Amino acid sequence: MSQDTITLIDQSGSDKHVAPFVKPSLEAFENPERIEMTLQYLEETKSLESVKTFKTTPATKEEALLVHKPYLVQSIELMSDLGGGELGESAWASEDLWSSAMHALGGALLAGELVASRACRHSFALVRPPGHHATTSSSMGLCFFNNVAIAVRNIQAENGIQKVSILDIDDHFGNGTSEIFYEDPNVQFISIHEYDYTSYGIGHYREIGHGRGYGTNINIPLHREAHDSSYQTAIDKIVTPAIERFNPDLIAVSAGYDAHFADPIGEMAVDSETYWYIASGVERLVRSCGMKGSFWVLEGGYNPLTLGPCVKATLEGLQGKPCPELEDQKEAREIEEEVVRLNRRTIKKILDTVSPFM
């Protein structure tokens, strides 16, 4: 493979974990259809013709322990052996959980290693279950192992990577990843997420890291129903200059697609064009800053009919192609001008808070 290659790691066939619920339960939307239908869409639209594909292989317990406490790892294996059980809030085991989670982690590890070793410029791990809510010691929110965090720790240990920027674009705040790296000066964590400014909660923009990691945690909490323009403003005014200032060796992306307007779990209002915009921005950053590349790991995105177009838009953005005109962009959507104004004011407040670190 040349260094400019784009790779995709495919977990299909080894992602059989299904929580013991039916729709409309939250847990029921995180199922194998997510990967199956996404791959089908990518193949039917010939989106993989210039992409090198790999199959996942399972990670090891030792690799999971790079981030997680032994009790968490043992509990996931035990509950899977027992055939079910509650591991945390919205984190239920099945008899297939251990195999699915280890394959998902293996895919994330491979994505990171391919980029860190310069075997390719960008890599995308199409894996499940997601991971960004998993803390060092707790599974929650459909997440069991923190795939991105473990992949970052692995390339730091095995590939001589020192500094990494993690960009989390999932609709929900990546609390686990934030916790893991909150005091780490060598890992920058930036999260764009939905936020309830009436009830508050973790993920506020005043959470900026601690100790030696002070200034490396940047939260961009947007008001519900944020449109594409709010995300693009956040990318241009905060994400891009913050990563340029941090000057990492590579970028890791927690690639959640549940901010899509048609997602059954998120309450944002973007379409696949925003994911192309984010990916093309990452590609420009990689080239302008002389980084090794970026690796992407699937997080949320629970409408299998829109996940395919979003991943396709991402891959084309990473390849430097123009934004594709996709079916999800054709639906007429009203722009809530009040939400746009609220987010514009919020982004200004965030800038006032984090500007010393940009």
ZAMARGU-4260 file (C-alpha; in steps of 0.2 Angstrom, whole numbers, plus 5000, padded with zeros to 4 digits):
<rodrens>
0) 5000/5000/5000 | 5006/5018/4997 | 5005/5031/5011 | 4991/5040/5002 | 4979/5024/5003
5) 4963/5025/5012 | 4958/5009/5022 | 4942/5002/5029 | 4942/4989/5042 | 4926/4978/5041
10) 4919/4969/5056 | 4904/4960/5047 | 4901/4943/5053 | 4909/4945/5069 | 4897/4958/5076
15) 4883/4947/5082 | 4880/4955/5099 | 4862/4960/5102 | 4855/4967/5118 | 4839/4959/5125
20) 4827/4972/5120 | 4816/4977/5105 | 4813/4994/5097 | 4809/5008/5103 | 4821/5003/5117
25) 4838/5013/5115 | 4848/4997/5116 | 4839/4989/5101 | 4845/5002/5089 | 4863/4997/5091
30) 4863/4980/5081 | 4872/4971/5067 | 4861/4980/5054 | 4872/4995/5056 | 4887/4987/5048
35) 4878/4976/5036 | 4868/4990/5028 | 4882/5002/5028 | 4893/4990/5019 | 4879/4985/5007
40) 4877/5004/5003 | 4896/5007/5000 | 4897/4992/4989 | 4882/4997/4979 | 4888/5015/4976
45) 4905/5008/4972 | 4913/5019/4986 | 4926/5005/4990 | 4934/5004/4973 | 4948/5015/4979
50) 4948/5009/4997 | 4959/4995/5003 | 4948/4984/5015 | 4953/4973/5029 | 4944/4961/5041
55) 4945/4963/5059 | 4954/4951/5071 | 4951/4951/5089 | 4961/4961/5102 | 4968/4953/5117
60) 4964/4955/5136 | 4981/4963/5138 | 4977/4977/5125 | 4960/4980/5134 | 4970/4983/5150
65) 4980/4997/5142 | 4965/5008/5147 | 4953/4998/5158 | 4954/4991/5175 | 4955/4972/5177
70) 4938/4971/5185 | 4929/4979/5170 | 4937/4967/5157 | 4933/4952/5168 | 4915/4958/5171
75) 4912/4959/5152 | 4919/4942/5149 | 4909/4934/5164 | 4893/4942/5158 | 4896/4936/5141
80) 4899/4918/5147 | 4883/4919/5157 | 4874/4924/5142 | 4867/4941/5148 | 4867/4954/5162
85) 4868/4972/5165 | 4885/4979/5165 | 4880/4997/5167 | 4867/5010/5162 | 4861/5005/5145
90) 4875/4992/5143 | 4868/4975/5143 | 4878/4959/5139 | 4874/4945/5127 | 4882/4928/5124
95) 4890/4936/5109 | 4896/4952/5118 | 4914/4947/5122 | 4918/4941/5104 | 4910/4957/5096
100) 4918/4969/5108 | 4935/4961/5106 | 4933/4961/5087 | 4928/4980/5087 | 4943/4984/5098
105) 4954/4974/5086 | 4948/4984/5071 | 4951/5000/5080 | 4969/4995/5085 | 4972/4990/5067
110) 4966/5007/5061 | 4977/5016/5072 | 4992/5005/5068 | 4990/5007/5049 | 4991/5026/5051
115) 5004/5026/5064 | 5016/5015/5054 | 5012/5026/5038 | 5005/5011/5029 | 4990/5022/5024
120) 4985/5041/5027 | 4968/5038/5033 | 4959/5022/5040 | 4941/5019/5045 | 4936/5005/5057
125) 4918/5001/5054 | 4915/4992/5070 | 4903/4989/5084 | 4899/4990/5099 | 4904/5008/5101
130) 4916/5014/5115 | 4917/5032/5119 | 4906/5031/5135 | 4916/5018/5143 | 4927/5024/5157
135) 4943/5016/5164 | 4931/5006/5176 | 4913/5007/5169 | 4903/5001/5154 | 4889/5012/5150
140) 4879/5020/5135 | 4880/5005/5123 | 4899/5005/5126 | 4910/4992/5134 | 4928/4995/5129
145) 4934/5012/5124 | 4940/5007/5107 | 4948/5024/5102 | 4956/5027/5119 | 4964/5010/5119
150) 4970/5012/5101 | 4978/5029/5105 | 4987/5021/5120 | 4993/5006/5109 | 5001/5017/5096
155) 5009/5028/5109 | 5017/5012/5117 | 5021/5002/5101 | 5023/5015/5087 | 5032/5029/5095
160) 5018/5041/5093 | 5019/5055/5106 | 5004/5068/5103 | 4987/5063/5097 | 4972/5074/5095
165) 4955/5065/5097 | 4940/5073/5088 | 4923/5066/5094 | 4909/5070/5083 | 4896/5059/5091
170) 4879/5067/5095 | 4883/5062/5114 | 4897/5068/5124 | 4912/5056/5125 | 4913/5056/5144
175) 4923/5040/5144 | 4937/5047/5133 | 4937/5063/5142 | 4939/5055/5159 | 4953/5044/5152
180) 4964/5058/5145 | 4958/5073/5157 | 4975/5075/5164 | 4986/5069/5149 | 4996/5083/5141
185) 5000/5073/5126 | 4982/5069/5121 | 4970/5083/5116 | 4952/5078/5117 | 4939/5089/5107
190) 4921/5085/5107 | 4906/5092/5098 | 4890/5086/5105 | 4872/5090/5109 | 4869/5099/5126
195) 4854/5103/5137 | 4857/5120/5143 | 4841/5120/5154 | 4847/5104/5164 | 4866/5105/5162
200) 4877/5090/5164 | 4895/5085/5160 | 4902/5090/5144 | 4901/5109/5147 | 4914/5120/5139
205) 4921/5125/5156 | 4928/5107/5157 | 4946/5111/5150 | 4957/5097/5158 | 4967/5096/5174
210) 4985/5097/5180 | 4997/5094/5166 | 4982/5091/5155 | 4975/5108/5158 | 4969/5115/5141
215) 4969/5099/5132 | 4951/5095/5135 | 4940/5106/5123 | 4921/5104/5124 | 4909/5111/5110
220) 4892/5108/5117 | 4879/5114/5105 | 4860/5117/5108 | 4848/5104/5102 | 4843/5104/5083
225) 4859/5112/5078 | 4860/5113/5059 | 4875/5110/5048 | 4881/5128/5049 | 4884/5127/5068
230) 4895/5112/5065 | 4904/5120/5051 | 4907/5136/5062 | 4913/5125/5076 | 4925/5116/5065
235) 4932/5132/5057 | 4933/5143/5073 | 4938/5131/5086 | 4943/5113/5080 | 4955/5118/5066
240) 4965/5131/5076 | 4965/5121/5092 | 4973/5106/5082 | 4985/5117/5073 | 4991/5124/5089
245) 4992/5107/5098 | 5002/5100/5082 | 4999/5081/5085 | 5007/5067/5076 | 4990/5061/5070
250) 4971/5063/5073 | 4959/5050/5080 | 4941/5052/5076 | 4927/5045/5087 | 4915/5044/5072
255) 4898/5046/5078 | 4884/5049/5065 | 4869/5051/5077 | 4869/5070/5075 | 4860/5066/5058
260) 4843/5074/5057 | 4835/5056/5054 | 4844/5047/5068 | 4832/5039/5080 | 4842/5044/5096
265) 4851/5060/5092 | 4842/5077/5092 | 4853/5087/5080 | 4849/5092/5062 | 4864/5089/5051
270) 4866/5078/5035 | 4880/5069/5026 | 4887/5085/5019 | 4893/5090/5037 | 4902/5073/5039
275) 4911/5077/5022 | 4915/5094/5028 | 4923/5087/5044 | 4933/5074/5035 | 4939/5086/5021
280) 4944/5097/5036 | 4954/5083/5044 | 4962/5079/5028 | 4968/5097/5025 | 4975/5097/5043
285) 4984/5081/5041 | 4993/5088/5025 | 4996/5106/5031 | 5003/5101/5048 | 5013/5086/5041
290) 5004/5073/5052 | 5005/5054/5048 | 4986/5054/5045 | 4970/5050/5054 | 4960/5035/5060
295) 4942/5034/5062 | 4932/5022/5073 | 4913/5021/5072 | 4903/5026/5087 | 4885/5031/5086
300) 4873/5032/5071 | 4858/5021/5073 | 4848/5024/5057 | 4855/5011/5045 | 4847/5020/5030
305) 4857/5036/5033 | 4873/5028/5040 | 4879/5022/5023 | 4878/5040/5015 | 4887/5047/5030
310) 4901/5035/5029 | 4902/5037/5010 | 4903/5056/5012 | 4917/5054/5025 | 4928/5043/5014
315) 4926/5055/5000 | 4931/5069/5011 | 4946/5060/5016 | 4951/5057/4998 | 4950/5075/4994
320) 4935/5073/4983 | 4921/5086/4981 | 4905/5084/4992 | 4894/5070/4984 | 4876/5074/4982
325) 4868/5061/4992 | 4849/5056/4994 | 4849/5062/5013 | 4853/5079/5007 | 4838/5081/4996
330) 4825/5082/5010 | 4819/5100/5013 | 4824/5105/5031 | 4819/5121/5039 | 4833/5130/5048
335) 4828/5135/5066 | 4836/5153/5065 | 4834/5154/5084 | 4845/5138/5086 | 4858/5146/5074
340) 4859/5162/5085 | 4860/5152/5101 | 4874/5142/5094 | 4883/5157/5087 | 4883/5165/5105
345) 4888/5148/5113 | 4903/5146/5101 | 4909/5164/5105 | 4908/5159/5124 | 4918/5143/5120
350) 4931/5153/5111 | 4932/5166/5125 | 4936/5151/5137 | 4948/5140/5126 | 4957/5154/5116
355) 4972/5153/5128 | 4975/5135/5121 | 4973/5139/5103
</rodrens>
